[in-house]
Amino acid sequence: MKKEVEKKKFSLTPFSIILILLALLALITHFLPSADFDKNGELVSGSGVVAASLSDFLMAPVNGFAGAVEVCIFVLILGGFLAMVTKTGALETGIKVLVKKLKGNELVLIPILMFIFSIGGTTYGMLEETVGFYAILSATMVAAGLDTVVASAIVLLGAGTGVLGSTINPFAVGTAIDALPAGIEVNQGIIIALGAILWWVSYVIATLFVMNYARKVKRDKGSTILSLQEQKAMQKEYSKTTEENPKLTGRQKLVLVLFALTFVIMIVGFIPWVDFGVISEEVADAGTHWSAFLTGTCFGWFYFMDASTLFLLMSIIIGIVAKFKEREIVETFISGAADMMSVVLIIAVARGASVLMGVTHLDNYIVYNAAEFLKVVPAFIYTPLNYLLHIVLSILVPSSSGLASLSTPIMGGLTHQLGYSVETNIMAFVAANGLVNLITPTCGAIMGGLALAKVDYSTWVKWSFKVILTIGLAAMAILTIASIIL
């Protein structure tokens, strides 16, 4: 008991971890050269940084909130939606029915679900959209005799390995290609092939790790890595009394159909059909495609406000199907949204690191000076160092599109100038950014998802370190070999 009390005493919340990181970033800027500006007030690239003031530090989390407002709205409405579904009893009973039908074969769900999430990752960079699945799968895994670490790993490693091996993800690969200096051409076939290799190798490694841990927990509950406090929080949130013969009513079955349909529509809406040529850009711009009837935006161009509208509408429909009174619908939705407030605050504060990097120009300084150093190294050293550089940058700028816009104009141009593979350079950025977004505290989706699953960030780092290190080394080896061959 004494050991557990000490562990709780020295445990840091996600907010403290992020604020400490912000303080360190602000402090670092005071020990680096000062930035120079030309007569037009433009930054002389790589000249230095602007030392962070106290106001820069204090305003970073607040400005991060402003930058994350669409994601925050989505999470709040998602909370109301999940509360509505939960109140019907359909989700809880459906999980019990599923677990009963599997009859001890629950582990088969792990590779299947991870593969489905990975498809979303490699095609359109599924990350923030996964937040709601942490709660759903936590309930499922706990009912199956596992823990919420397994649930978190299914979502985060599943989608994350897909993002790490992005093949046609427009927010990573597409943005990086667009950010290349004029005149540099790339072979899309090489990018897709290299992405597919990274995807499959990472997926297999992650699945083997998760399955091995799940077997241990299934066999012996004492094998869980969760602390006693986390286990109590998990049991309180997700452990329900077990029924011997759970049965779904007709109304509950309809609610589950609507529940599944909502997520299907969201996923289909986020897949970039315009980039694939399925929907023409002219039709998408005009909003005349049939799929635009819901939000005015056609499938393929959905973003978080569109998804929020969808979940709000389906919350009301499910409440009506369940025959809730008007007051019940409103109060249930508000209660669910309120439960998500801590998640929203974590997501918002996590954006503060990117804000502080931009205000001080620390991001530009790191990229420029790293590029200068990498000019003099051979390809087989250039690629792994380039990969490690993007790992550091991804901790500070977790957004794939944001980092692509920052680093690709410099690193892509340098790679081309040195005669190395530009395709490998793009995938080094994609793989590094994807790897970091499996563990970084500056990624709001991770911190928010873990908060829903009742898993402390320190616990996730302790559990996932080995699998992430293995995936990282495998990715580095694949990229280095590719740089030598191509």
C-alpha positions as CSV (number, residue, x, y, z in Angstrom):
1,M,0.0,0.0,0.0
2,K,2.9,2.4,0.9
3,K,4.5,1.8,-2.5
4,E,1.2,2.6,-4.3
5,V,0.7,5.9,-2.3
6,E,4.2,7.0,-3.3
7,K,3.6,6.3,-6.9
8,K,0.4,8.4,-6.8
9,K,2.2,11.2,-5.0
10,F,4.9,11.6,-7.8
11,S,2.5,11.1,-10.7
12,L,2.1,14.0,-13.1
13,T,-1.1,14.8,-14.9
14,P,-1.1,15.3,-18.7
15,F,-1.5,19.1,-18.1
16,S,1.6,19.3,-16.0
17,I,3.7,17.3,-18.5
18,I,2.6,19.6,-21.4
19,L,3.2,22.8,-19.3
20,I,6.7,21.6,-18.3
21,L,7.5,20.9,-22.0
22,L,6.3,24.5,-22.9
23,A,8.4,25.9,-20.1
24,L,11.5,24.1,-21.4
25,L,10.9,25.3,-25.0
26,A,10.5,28.8,-23.8
27,L,13.7,28.6,-21.8
28,I,15.7,27.1,-24.7
29,T,14.9,30.1,-26.9
30,H,16.9,32.3,-24.5
31,F,20.1,30.4,-25.1
32,L,20.0,30.4,-28.9
33,P,21.2,33.2,-31.4
34,S,18.7,36.0,-32.0
35,A,16.8,36.0,-35.3
36,D,17.6,38.6,-38.0
37,F,14.9,40.2,-40.1
38,D,15.2,41.9,-43.5
39,K,14.0,45.4,-44.4
40,N,10.5,44.0,-45.1
41,G,10.3,42.5,-41.7
42,E,10.7,38.9,-43.0
43,L,12.7,36.4,-41.0
44,V,16.2,35.6,-42.4
45,S,15.8,31.8,-42.5
46,G,17.9,30.0,-39.9
47,S,19.4,33.1,-38.5
48,G,18.1,32.5,-35.0
49,V,15.1,32.6,-32.8
50,V,13.0,35.2,-31.0
51,A,13.4,34.7,-27.2
52,A,10.1,33.7,-25.7
53,S,8.6,36.3,-23.4
54,L,6.5,35.4,-20.3
55,S,3.4,36.4,-22.3
56,D,4.4,34.1,-25.1
57,F,4.6,31.2,-22.6
58,L,1.3,32.1,-20.8
59,M,-0.6,32.7,-24.0
60,A,0.6,29.5,-25.8
61,P,-2.0,27.1,-24.2
62,V,-4.8,29.7,-24.8
63,N,-3.8,30.3,-28.4
64,G,-3.6,26.5,-28.7
65,F,-7.2,26.3,-27.7
66,A,-8.1,28.8,-30.4
67,G,-6.2,26.7,-33.0
68,A,-7.9,23.5,-31.8
69,V,-11.5,24.8,-31.6
70,E,-12.9,22.6,-34.4
71,V,-11.4,19.4,-32.8
72,C,-12.7,20.5,-29.4
73,I,-16.2,21.1,-30.7
74,F,-16.1,17.6,-32.3
75,V,-15.1,16.0,-29.1
76,L,-17.8,17.7,-27.0
77,I,-20.5,16.7,-29.4
78,L,-19.1,13.2,-29.6
79,G,-19.4,13.0,-25.8
80,G,-23.1,13.9,-26.1
81,F,-23.6,11.3,-28.8
82,L,-21.9,8.5,-26.8
83,A,-24.0,9.5,-23.7
84,M,-27.2,9.2,-25.7
85,V,-26.2,5.8,-27.1
86,T,-25.1,4.6,-23.6
87,K,-28.4,5.7,-22.0
88,T,-30.3,3.4,-24.4
89,G,-28.4,0.4,-23.0
90,A,-27.8,-0.7,-26.6
91,L,-24.0,-0.4,-26.5
92,E,-23.5,-2.1,-23.2
93,T,-25.9,-5.0,-24.1
94,G,-24.4,-5.3,-27.6
95,I,-20.9,-5.7,-26.1
96,K,-22.1,-8.4,-23.7
97,V,-23.8,-10.3,-26.6
98,L,-20.6,-10.0,-28.7
99,V,-18.4,-11.3,-25.9
100,K,-20.7,-14.1,-25.2
101,K,-20.8,-15.2,-28.9
102,L,-17.0,-15.1,-29.1
103,K,-16.9,-17.6,-26.1
104,G,-13.3,-17.1,-25.1
105,N,-12.0,-16.2,-28.6
106,E,-12.1,-12.4,-27.9
107,L,-8.5,-12.1,-28.9
108,V,-9.4,-12.6,-32.5
109,L,-10.9,-9.1,-32.4
110,I,-7.5,-7.5,-31.9
111,P,-5.8,-8.1,-35.3
112,I,-9.0,-7.4,-37.2
113,L,-9.8,-4.1,-35.4
114,M,-6.2,-3.0,-35.7
115,F,-6.2,-3.7,-39.4
116,I,-9.4,-1.7,-39.9
117,F,-8.0,1.3,-38.0
118,S,-4.7,1.0,-40.0
119,I,-6.6,1.3,-43.3
120,G,-8.0,4.6,-42.1
121,G,-4.5,5.7,-41.1
122,T,-2.8,4.9,-44.4
123,T,-5.5,6.3,-46.6
124,Y,-6.5,9.6,-44.9
125,G,-4.4,9.9,-41.7
126,M,-7.1,8.8,-39.2
127,L,-6.1,10.2,-35.8
128,E,-8.3,12.8,-34.1
129,E,-11.3,10.9,-35.4
130,T,-10.4,7.8,-33.2
131,V,-11.0,9.6,-29.9
132,G,-14.5,8.2,-29.5
133,F,-13.3,4.6,-30.1
134,Y,-11.2,4.6,-26.9
135,A,-14.4,4.5,-24.8
136,I,-16.2,2.0,-27.0
137,L,-13.3,-0.5,-27.1
138,S,-12.4,0.0,-23.4
139,A,-15.9,-1.2,-22.5
140,T,-15.5,-4.1,-25.0
141,M,-12.1,-5.2,-23.8
142,V,-12.9,-5.0,-20.1
143,A,-16.0,-7.1,-20.7
144,A,-13.8,-9.6,-22.5
145,G,-11.5,-9.9,-19.4
146,L,-8.8,-7.6,-20.7
147,D,-7.9,-4.1,-19.8
148,T,-8.0,-0.6,-21.2
149,V,-4.3,-0.7,-22.3
150,V,-5.3,-3.3,-24.8
151,A,-8.2,-1.0,-26.0
152,S,-5.9,2.0,-26.3
153,A,-3.3,0.0,-28.2
154,I,-5.8,-1.3,-30.7
155,V,-6.9,2.2,-31.5
156,L,-3.6,4.1,-31.3
157,L,-1.2,1.4,-32.7
158,G,-3.8,0.3,-35.2
159,A,-4.5,3.8,-36.8
160,G,-0.9,4.9,-35.9
161,T,0.9,2.2,-37.9
162,G,-1.3,3.1,-40.9
163,V,-0.4,6.8,-40.6
164,L,3.3,5.8,-40.2
165,G,3.0,3.9,-43.5
166,S,0.8,6.4,-45.3
167,T,0.3,5.5,-48.9
168,I,-2.3,8.0,-50.2
169,N,-2.8,10.1,-47.0
170,P,-3.4,13.6,-48.4
171,F,-2.6,15.3,-45.0
172,A,0.9,13.8,-45.0
173,V,2.1,12.5,-48.4
174,G,-0.1,14.9,-50.4
175,T,0.9,17.9,-48.4
176,A,4.6,17.0,-48.5
177,I,4.5,16.6,-52.3
178,D,2.8,19.9,-52.7
179,A,5.4,21.6,-50.5
180,L,8.3,20.5,-52.6
181,P,10.2,23.3,-54.4
182,A,9.1,24.0,-58.0
183,G,10.6,21.6,-60.5
184,I,11.1,18.6,-58.3
185,E,9.1,15.6,-59.5
186,V,8.4,12.5,-57.5
187,N,7.4,8.9,-58.4
188,Q,4.0,8.2,-56.8
189,G,4.4,4.5,-57.3
190,I,7.6,4.4,-55.3
191,I,6.0,6.4,-52.5
192,I,3.0,4.1,-52.3
193,A,5.2,1.0,-52.4
194,L,7.5,2.3,-49.7
195,G,4.5,3.4,-47.6
196,A,2.9,-0.1,-48.0
197,I,6.1,-1.8,-46.7
198,L,6.3,0.6,-43.7
199,W,2.6,0.0,-43.0
200,W,2.7,-3.7,-43.1
201,V,5.9,-4.2,-41.1
202,S,4.7,-1.8,-38.4
203,Y,1.2,-3.4,-38.3
204,V,2.7,-6.9,-37.8
205,I,5.1,-5.7,-35.1
206,A,2.4,-3.8,-33.2
207,T,-0.2,-6.6,-33.5
208,L,2.3,-9.2,-32.1
209,F,3.1,-7.0,-29.1
210,V,-0.6,-6.3,-28.4
211,M,-1.6,-9.9,-28.7
212,N,1.2,-11.1,-26.5
213,Y,0.2,-8.6,-23.7
214,A,-3.5,-9.4,-24.1
215,R,-2.9,-13.2,-23.7
216,K,-1.0,-12.5,-20.4
217,V,-3.8,-10.3,-19.0
218,K,-6.4,-12.8,-20.1
219,R,-4.6,-15.6,-18.4
220,D,-3.7,-13.6,-15.3
221,K,-5.4,-10.3,-14.3
222,G,-2.3,-9.5,-12.2
223,S,-0.3,-9.1,-15.4
224,T,-1.9,-5.8,-16.2
225,I,0.5,-2.8,-16.2
226,L,-2.2,-0.6,-14.8
227,S,-1.7,0.8,-11.3
228,L,-4.3,0.1,-8.6
229,Q,-5.7,3.6,-9.0
230,E,-6.0,3.1,-12.8
231,Q,-7.6,-0.3,-12.3
232,K,-10.2,1.2,-9.9
233,A,-11.0,4.0,-12.4
234,M,-11.3,1.4,-15.2
235,Q,-13.6,-0.8,-13.2
236,K,-15.8,2.1,-12.1
237,E,-16.1,3.4,-15.6
238,Y,-16.3,0.2,-17.7
239,S,-17.0,-2.8,-15.5
240,K,-20.8,-3.6,-15.5
241,T,-22.7,-6.5,-13.9
242,T,-22.7,-9.5,-16.2
243,E,-25.9,-11.0,-17.4
244,E,-26.0,-14.7,-18.2
245,N,-28.2,-14.3,-21.3
246,P,-28.0,-10.7,-22.5
247,K,-30.5,-9.9,-25.3
248,L,-30.9,-6.9,-27.5
249,T,-34.4,-5.5,-27.9
250,G,-35.6,-4.5,-31.4
251,R,-35.2,-0.8,-30.5
252,Q,-31.6,-1.4,-29.2
253,K,-30.7,-3.2,-32.4
254,L,-31.9,-0.1,-34.4
255,V,-29.9,2.2,-32.2
256,L,-26.7,0.1,-32.8
257,V,-27.4,0.2,-36.6
258,L,-27.6,4.0,-36.4
259,F,-24.6,4.1,-34.1
260,A,-22.5,2.1,-36.6
261,L,-23.9,4.1,-39.6
262,T,-22.8,7.3,-38.0
263,F,-19.2,6.2,-37.8
264,V,-19.3,4.8,-41.3
265,I,-20.6,8.1,-42.7
266,M,-17.9,10.0,-40.9
267,I,-15.1,7.7,-42.2
268,V,-16.4,7.8,-45.7
269,G,-16.7,11.6,-45.4
270,F,-13.1,12.0,-44.5
271,I,-11.7,9.7,-47.2
272,P,-10.3,12.1,-49.9
273,W,-12.5,11.0,-52.9
274,V,-11.6,14.2,-54.8
275,D,-7.9,13.3,-54.7
276,F,-8.7,9.8,-56.0
277,G,-10.8,11.2,-58.9
278,V,-14.0,9.6,-57.7
279,I,-15.6,13.1,-57.2
280,S,-14.5,15.9,-59.5
281,E,-13.0,19.0,-57.9
282,E,-15.5,21.3,-59.8
283,V,-18.5,19.4,-58.3
284,A,-16.9,19.4,-54.9
285,D,-16.3,23.2,-55.1
286,A,-19.9,23.8,-56.2
287,G,-21.3,21.6,-53.5
288,T,-23.6,19.9,-56.0
289,H,-22.7,16.3,-55.3
290,W,-25.5,14.4,-53.6
291,S,-23.4,13.8,-50.5
292,A,-23.3,17.5,-49.8
293,F,-26.9,17.6,-48.7
294,L,-26.0,17.0,-45.0
295,T,-23.5,19.8,-44.3
296,G,-23.0,21.5,-47.7
297,T,-19.7,19.7,-48.0
298,C,-19.4,16.6,-50.2
299,F,-17.8,13.4,-49.0
300,G,-14.0,13.6,-49.3
301,W,-13.9,17.2,-48.0
302,F,-15.4,16.6,-44.6
303,Y,-13.6,18.1,-41.7
304,F,-14.4,18.3,-38.0
305,M,-17.3,20.8,-38.2
306,D,-19.0,18.5,-40.7
307,A,-18.4,15.5,-38.5
308,S,-19.8,17.5,-35.5
309,T,-23.0,18.2,-37.4
310,L,-23.4,14.6,-38.2
311,F,-23.0,13.4,-34.6
312,L,-25.3,16.1,-33.3
313,L,-28.0,15.1,-35.8
314,M,-27.6,11.4,-35.0
315,S,-27.7,12.1,-31.3
316,I,-31.2,13.6,-31.7
317,I,-32.4,10.8,-34.0
318,I,-31.2,8.1,-31.6
319,G,-32.9,10.0,-28.7
320,I,-36.2,10.0,-30.7
321,V,-35.8,6.3,-31.6
322,A,-35.3,5.5,-28.0
323,K,-38.4,7.4,-27.1
324,F,-36.7,9.8,-24.8
325,K,-38.5,12.9,-23.8
326,E,-37.2,16.2,-25.0
327,R,-35.8,17.1,-21.6
328,E,-34.1,13.7,-21.4
329,I,-32.4,14.2,-24.8
330,V,-31.1,17.6,-23.9
331,E,-29.9,16.7,-20.4
332,T,-28.3,13.5,-21.6
333,F,-26.4,15.3,-24.4
334,I,-25.2,18.1,-22.1
335,S,-24.1,15.5,-19.5
336,G,-22.1,13.6,-22.1
337,A,-20.5,16.8,-23.4
338,A,-19.5,17.8,-19.9
339,D,-17.8,14.5,-19.3
340,M,-15.5,15.3,-22.3
341,M,-14.3,18.7,-20.9
342,S,-11.1,17.4,-19.5
343,V,-10.3,15.7,-22.8
344,V,-11.0,19.0,-24.6
345,L,-8.7,20.9,-22.3
346,I,-5.9,18.4,-22.8
347,I,-6.3,18.6,-26.6
348,A,-6.2,22.4,-26.5
349,V,-3.3,22.8,-24.2
350,A,-1.3,20.2,-26.2
351,R,-1.5,22.6,-29.2
352,G,0.4,25.2,-27.2
353,A,3.8,23.7,-28.2
354,S,3.2,24.3,-31.9
355,V,2.1,27.8,-31.1
356,L,5.2,28.6,-29.1
357,M,7.5,27.1,-31.8
358,G,5.9,29.3,-34.4
359,V,6.0,32.5,-32.4
360,T,9.7,32.1,-31.5
361,H,10.7,30.7,-35.0
362,L,12.4,27.8,-33.1
363,D,10.9,25.4,-35.7
364,N,12.6,27.2,-38.6
365,Y,15.9,27.5,-36.8
366,I,16.1,23.7,-36.1
367,V,15.2,22.7,-39.7
368,Y,17.5,25.1,-41.4
369,N,20.6,24.3,-39.2
370,A,20.0,20.6,-39.4
371,A,19.8,20.8,-43.2
372,E,23.2,22.6,-43.2
373,F,24.8,19.8,-41.2
374,L,23.3,17.1,-43.4
375,K,24.8,18.5,-46.6
376,V,28.1,16.8,-46.0
377,V,27.0,13.2,-45.1
378,P,26.6,10.2,-47.5
379,A,23.1,8.8,-48.3
380,F,23.3,5.8,-45.9
381,I,23.9,8.3,-43.1
382,Y,21.8,11.1,-44.4
383,T,18.5,9.1,-44.4
384,P,18.6,7.8,-40.8
385,L,19.8,11.3,-39.5
386,N,17.0,12.9,-41.6
387,Y,14.5,10.4,-40.0
388,L,15.8,11.3,-36.5
389,L,15.6,15.0,-37.3
390,H,11.9,14.6,-38.1
391,I,11.3,12.7,-34.9
392,V,12.5,15.7,-32.9
393,L,10.5,18.1,-35.1
394,S,7.4,15.9,-34.7
395,I,7.5,16.1,-31.0
396,L,7.3,19.9,-31.3
397,V,5.0,20.0,-34.4
398,P,2.8,16.9,-34.2
399,S,0.6,18.0,-37.1
400,S,1.6,16.1,-40.3
401,S,0.4,18.9,-42.7
402,G,2.0,21.6,-40.5
403,L,5.4,19.8,-40.3
404,A,5.3,19.0,-44.1
405,S,4.8,22.7,-44.9
406,L,7.7,23.6,-42.5
407,S,10.3,21.0,-43.4
408,T,9.7,19.7,-46.9
409,P,10.6,22.9,-48.8
410,I,14.0,22.8,-47.1
411,M,14.7,19.1,-46.7
412,G,13.1,18.2,-50.0
413,G,15.1,20.7,-51.9
414,L,18.4,19.7,-50.2
415,T,17.7,16.0,-50.9
416,H,17.1,16.7,-54.6
417,Q,20.2,18.9,-54.7
418,L,22.4,16.2,-53.3
419,G,21.0,13.7,-55.8
420,Y,19.3,11.5,-53.1
421,S,15.8,9.9,-53.3
422,V,13.2,12.6,-52.7
423,E,10.6,9.8,-52.3
424,T,12.6,8.4,-49.4
425,N,12.9,11.9,-47.9
426,I,9.1,12.3,-48.0
427,M,8.5,8.9,-46.4
428,A,11.2,9.6,-43.8
429,F,9.1,12.6,-42.7
430,V,5.9,10.6,-42.8
431,A,7.3,7.6,-40.9
432,A,9.0,9.8,-38.2
433,N,5.9,11.9,-37.7
434,G,3.7,8.8,-37.5
435,L,6.0,7.2,-35.0
436,V,6.1,10.2,-32.7
437,N,2.3,10.5,-32.8
438,L,2.1,7.1,-31.1
439,I,3.6,8.5,-27.9
440,T,4.0,12.3,-27.9
441,P,2.2,14.3,-25.1
442,T,1.9,17.2,-27.6
443,C,-0.7,15.2,-29.6
444,G,-4.1,16.0,-28.2
445,A,-5.7,12.9,-29.7
446,I,-3.4,10.7,-27.7
447,M,-3.8,12.5,-24.4
448,G,-7.5,12.8,-24.9
449,G,-8.0,9.1,-25.9
450,L,-5.9,7.9,-22.9
451,A,-7.9,10.1,-20.6
452,L,-11.1,8.4,-21.8
453,A,-9.5,5.0,-21.4
454,K,-8.4,5.8,-17.8
455,V,-4.8,5.1,-18.7
456,D,-2.2,7.5,-17.3
457,Y,0.2,8.9,-19.9
458,S,3.2,7.5,-17.9
459,T,1.7,4.1,-18.0
460,W,1.2,4.3,-21.8
461,V,4.9,5.3,-22.2
462,K,6.1,2.5,-20.0
463,W,4.0,-0.1,-21.9
464,S,4.5,1.1,-25.4
465,F,8.2,2.0,-25.3
466,K,9.4,-1.3,-26.5
467,V,7.0,-1.7,-29.4
468,I,7.5,1.9,-30.5
469,L,11.3,1.5,-30.4
470,T,11.0,-1.7,-32.4
471,I,8.8,-0.1,-35.0
472,G,11.1,2.9,-35.2
473,L,14.2,0.8,-35.7
474,A,12.5,-1.2,-38.4
475,A,11.3,1.9,-40.2
476,M,14.8,3.4,-40.1
477,A,16.3,0.2,-41.6
478,I,13.7,0.1,-44.3
479,L,14.2,3.8,-45.2
480,T,18.1,3.4,-45.2
481,I,17.9,0.4,-47.5
482,A,15.5,2.3,-49.8
483,S,17.9,5.3,-49.9
484,I,20.7,3.0,-51.1
485,I,18.6,1.2,-53.7
486,L,16.8,4.2,-55.1
